[in-house]
Amino acid sequence: MFNNILGNEKIKQSLQKSIESNKTSHSYLFIGTQGIGKKLIAIEFAKMILCTDENKYCNKCKSCIEFDTNNNPDFKMIEPDGNSIKIEQIREFQNKVAEKPIISNKKVYIINDSDKMTREAQNCLLKTLEEPPEYVTIILIGANESAFLSTIKSRCMILHFDKIPNEEIEKYLEENYKTKINSNIIIKAFQGSIGRAIELKEKQDEYEKIEQIIYNLEKKDKIDILNMSEIIYKTKDEKTEILDYINIVLSDLARKKSKYANCIQIVEETKKRLKSNANYDMNIDNMLFKLWEEVN
């Protein structure tokens, strides 16, 4: 159980014990940073709940077999429709909840990114959380606890997931992907998220180039900085991630030289303008010039 999922051992042990003692809750709220394994743990937990073998997680019963092939009728994953989870999705879920299990004696519903539920959807869900059928378990997964109504939170068992230590993530990447991360700044950018680390391992070269741009702000003139910055202009589709990374580098420099602290706000202002669909290249030019002027 949970053997291939990194981190949060106490939560995994707690969930396993609840299965073994047959004392699972009707509703859970899994809270923590994106990419730390909340969804993976929720799926494994759901499989255990639905397993019909007395020892649980047998991988042999009809429930386990159909779960592994995404055909178990007693399990459903609900994902955001666009940028949010809408009231129509919750109403459809409620209609299904009322139907009794087919294979198992339980049903499990996972609402992923449930912090993206509209207020109307949350109020609608509340009706089910107040009086859930005895056979159903509902698992809400989210990164932003403050996005949930207090009435939702009061009816769930809340489990706070910890960030995964960077040393464990480095070891995981080396053992499973044969990848060694050379930059301490990139390791900091993992922010305790194995999902983020897996994404960044493929982009190590471009992120190291971005580091060099920022580290050279004091050493090069404006034109040199612009010439070095081709990588930023090429990554328009990843603009939020790139600008976030620039600020991680600047934060590291600000610990050594206070003049870099103001640079962080320059990048944040650029992010705001780009969210308003401002011209990308022009705003990157402006940002780089301002960063250069701030530190020279």
N, C-alpha and C positions, 0 to 999 in steps of 0.2 A: 504494500500500500504506500503510495506517494514516493516510491523508491527513486524515481528518476526526476523528482522535482526538488530544486535547490532551495534551501533556507526555510525559515519559519517552522522549526521543528516542534515548538510548543503547541502551535495551532494544529499541526498535523496529528500530534499525539492526542490532543484533546478531542478532535473529530473522530479519530479511530476509537477512542474509549467510548464515545457516545454511541457508536455503532455496536461495539461489543456488549455494551450494557443495555442496548435498545432504548436509549434515552435521547434521541435526536429531537431538535426543536422543530416547530412548524415553520419558522422563518428565521433567516440569518441575514446579516449585513456584513459583507467582506469589504473592509476599507483599507486602502493603501495605495502607494505610488503605482503608476502604470508600469507594467512589465515585470512585476516581482512574483508572479506565479499565482495570483488570486484565482484567475479563471481555470488554470490547470488543476489547482487543488479542488475547486468547486466541482469540476467535471469528474475527477476521481472519487470525490465524496458522493456525488450523485450515483455513480456506478455501484458503490458499496451499498448505499441505501436500497437500491433496486434489486441487488443480487438476491436470488431466491434460495441459495444454499445457506444452511445454518451457520457455516463458518465465515460467510461473507467473502466477497471478492474472489469467487472461485474461478472466474474466467471460463467456465464450462456450461453454466446453466443457460437457458434460452434468453434470459434477460441480459446476461453479460455478453453473449454472442451478438445479439441484436444491438446492444449498446455500442459495441466496437465497430459495427457497420453502419452506425447512424440510423438504425431502423427501429429502435425501441419506442413503441407508442406511448410509453409511460414517462418519457423524458422529452423536454422541449427547451431549447435555448432561444431566448428573445434578444435581438440586437436592435440598436437604434435604426430608425427609418430616416435616413439622411442625418441631420444634426441632432435629432431628438427621438425619444421614445414617446409616441403619441397615445392619446386616450383610446383611439380605435384599436391599437395593439393590445392594450390592457383589457379592453372589453372582450376582444377575441380570446385572450388568455383566460378570462373569467368563465367564458362559456365552456372551454375545454376542462378547466379545473373541476367543474361540476360533474364531469363524466368520470366514472369509477375506473380504477386501473384495469389493464387487460392482461398483462403478463405477471407483474409483481403484485404485491399487496400494497404498494406505495406508488406515488407519482412525484416526480421532481421537476421543478421549473427553475431555470437560471435566467435572471434578467441582467444581462451584461451591460456595463456602462450605464447602470440604472440611475446614476447621478445626472443623466441627461433626460430623465423623465420630465415632461412638462408638469406644471402644478396641477393641471386638470387630471393628468394621468396618475399622479401620486394620490390625489384625493379619491380617484376611482379604485386604485389598488388597495387603499385603506380598508375598503369594505371587505375584501378577501382576507386581509391580514387580521381583521378583528374577529372573524368567524371562519377560519380555514377548515375545510373538510379534514377529518382525522387522518386521512391517508396521504395528504399532500405535504411536501416540503418545498419552500420557496427560498431561493438564494439570490439576494441582491448583491451586485458587485459594483463598486465605485471608487473613485480616487478622491472625491471632494465630499467629505461628510456634511459640510455646511449646506450642501445643495438639497439635502433631504429634509422634509417636514419633520418636526419633532414628534408628531403623532406616528409617522412611519418608523422612526428610530425606536420609539418606546415599545413597539410591538415586535422588534427583532432582537435576536442575540447578536450583538455587535462584536466582531473580531477584527482587531487592528493588526495589520500585517506590517512587519518590520522590513526595512531596506536590507538587502543582502550585502554583507561585507565585501568590499572590493577584492580582498585577497581570495575569497571563495569564488568570485566571478572570474578573476584571472586564471585560477586553477581550472575552472570549468571550461574556459575557452581553450586552454592549452590541451586538456585531456580530450575534449569532444570535437574541437575544430582545428587542432594543431596550430593555433594562432597565439602569438605572443605580442602583447601591446607594449610598444616602446616608449610612449609618451605618458608621463604622470598626469598631465592635464586631461588627456583622453580618458584615463582611468577615473579621474574625478568626475568627468562628464557622464559616467555610467549612472551616477546618483543612486547607487544601490539597486539598479534595475537590470536584471539579466536580459530582458527583452531589448532594452536600450543598448546593452553591450553587444548583443548579437548583430544589431543594426550597424553599430559603429565599427565593428571589426572589419567590415568590408570597405569602410571609408577612411581607413587609417591614413593613407597617403594624402588625401585632400585635406583632412583635418590638420595634419602636420604642416601642410603648406599655409593654412590659415594662421596657425600659431606663428610661423615665421613672419607673416605680414605684420602681426601685432607686435612681435618682439623687435621688429626693425623700424617701428615708428620714429624712434629717436635717432636712428643711425642713417636713415635714407632721406632723400628729399621727396617732395610731393609726387613728382613724376615717377620716380622709382617705385614708390608705394603703389601708385595706380598700375604700373606695369606688372608688378608682382601679384596684383589682385584679380587676375583673370579668372582664377578658380571661383571667386565669389560671384562674378557675373555669370558664370556658367551654371551655377547651382540655384537658379531662380526658383525652381520647383521645391527647393528645400530651404527657402529663405528663413523661416522661423527657426529651424534647427541650427542653421549656420550662424544666425545672429545670436542665438542663445549660447552657442559655443564660443563666439567671440567674447561674450560677456564673462564666460567662465575663465577664459585666458586673462581678460582685463582684471577680474577679481583677484586672480593669483598675483598679478603684477602690483595691484593696489596694496597688497599686504607688505610689499617691499618699498613701493614709492607711492605716496599719497596722491600725487597728481593724476594717477590713473583712475582714481575713484570717480571723477567727473565724467570720464569717458563712458562709464557704464550707462549713465543717463542719456548720453548722446545716442547710444545704440538702442536704448528703450524708446526714445522719441522716433527713431527711424522705423522701428517695428510698428509703432502706432500709425505712422503715415502709410506704411505699406499695407496695413490691414484695411486702410481706406482706399485701396486701389491706386495709390500714387505711383508715378513712374518708377520702376525698379532701378534701372541703371542710374538715373539722375539722383535718386536718393542714396544709392550706394556711393556715388561720387562725393556727394555732399557729406555723408557720414565719414568717409575716409579723410577728407580734407579737415573736417572738424577735429577728428581724433589726432591727426598730425599736429594741428595748431595747438591743441590742448597740452601736448607733452613736449613741445619744442619752444 
